[in-house]
């Protein structure tokens, strides 16, 4: 087997890269260890930056997103029993966000790939990367029947997530990893209920963080800060609602809408970056290269930004023979990655209770929230980062 670009992973990064390459006339093969049913059923939230929305539309996979996604032109910070709206659109010249779940993005991209007849191999096993520092890197894998295949490539894109095989394929002497594990997690629930808010609410309370978001007119997604080692069995429905009401309480008359809880999960919180994001003919994208805490809503958007840069760099090589953009891929992508890492860390630090910290730290957090909601300059900084910096600006 032979292709121009071998892509490991059929998540948002791998599938969107395949779509962008297809539009540029570049061949690719996508390998995925899970089944189609598994990747489309993995429910994850999705807050899409303006640039992500625009790129999905330009790529021909945005029709359902535009029809079913929810446009938000503001976001709410709630603390001290009051809500404070950050007007994203007004502060950023009309830019906004789109709430559209990640698994829905995946479904759209899978359909586009299969409709085009592009190779998308599900259920492969034992993927290994060979000869990365040569002009003919190879992917070796077992298909669903157990047969061994070798896929010769010009380039390989590692889009297989944090636990995938791509990042470890970069020799340890070459890669440097930066990480932080947070001393808390998010307890997430899906609820059958009408929306309690038209825009996302990020709440700070002395008992911990809470988030209220809308998945659809019938389904709501709620989170609250919890112990990172917590288990869903420790949280009966009554305890969940009591805690959410406490953290969201106020004297302004707003109240959370309850409903039937049909999913519970605990999400770990960490920050992670590997440098460089390339080695030989291997390029990392998405969670294979970096992880952000979900507070800043940057995970999916960073994956999109990565593959946008990578697709442009590969197109420049195949259309002109020049590899200078490919050689600078890691440097270019990391500018945006570190900006998003900082913003996600900042949002997380401002909104969560660090229970090993003193009351002094709690007062500093309240002061920061008051400044962000009271200063146009500070609110603009939050808004610009939340809706996503323009691609060229983030690249420097």
C-alpha positions, 0 to 999 in steps of 0.5 A: 500500500502507498499514499502521500499522507498516512494519518493515524487517528479518526478524531477531529484532527485526523478527519479534518486533515484528511478533508483539507488534503482532499480539497487540495488534491492530496491523497491520504489514508486514515487509520483508526483503532476504534470502530465507527460506532465507537468514535461517533458515540463518544460524547464530548462537549464542543465550543467552537471558535469563530475560526473553527466554524469558518474553516469547517464551513469552507471545508464543506462540512458545516451545513448541519453545524449551521443548522443545529449549532447554537451561536453564543455572542456572550458568556457569563461569569457568575460570582458573589451571587450575581451574573456578569455578562462578557459581550464577546461580539461587541468586544471582538468586532462581531466574533462569536462562538458556536456550541456544537458537540465534538462527536457531531463534528466527527459524524459530519467529517466521517460522512464526508470522508466516506461519501468521497470514497477516501480510505478510512480504515476502522478497527486496525490494531498494533499500529507502528511507525517505521523509518521516520527519519527517512524519505519513505516512512512506513505505517505497519498495522493489523486489519480487522482480520488480523492480516499485517499491512505496510503503508508507505507514506511521504509523510505521517500525521500523528492525530491519535490523541494523548494515549496514542502511539505517535508521540512516543515514536519521537525519540526521548532524546529529542522530545521535551514534555511540559505538564501540570496536573490540577488537584481537581476534576470536573463532574459532568452530567447530561440532563433532560431539561429546557435551557436555564440560560441562553449563554454559558455560565462560568461560576466561582463559589467558595465550594468550587467551580460550576458550569452551565451550558446548553447541548440542545433545546432539550439537553443541558450539560452541567459540570461542577468541580470535584475531587479528581479521584471521585467516582460517579457512584458517590454522587446521587442525583440529590447531592448533585442538585444540592451542590449545583444550586448552592454554587449557583445561588444568588439574589438576582432571581435566576435559578437552575432548571432541574431534569432527569440526569442520564449521564455522569462522568468525571473528567481529569484536568491537566495541561500538557505540551510536547516539543517539538511537534515534528520529527523527521517525516512525522507531524503531531496534531491535536491531543497527541501534542497537547492537552488543555484543561476544558475551562478555556474550551480550547482542545478541539479548536487547537486541533483544528488550528494544527491541521490547518497549518499542517494542510497548508504546509503539505499543500505548499510542498506538493504544489511547489516542491518547497518544504520550508513551511513543513520545516517550520510546522512545529514552531508555527503551531506552538505559538498558538498552542502556548497562547491557548495553554496560558489562557486555559490555565488562567481561566482555570486558576481564576475560577476554581478553588484550590483547597490547599490555598489560603483565604488570601488566594481566595480574595485574589481570585475575587479581585481578578473576577471583579477586574475582568468584569469591571474593566473593558480592557480586561474583558476584551482580553478574555473575549479575544482569547475565548472566541479565538485569535485570528489564525494569522495573528496567533501564528505571529 
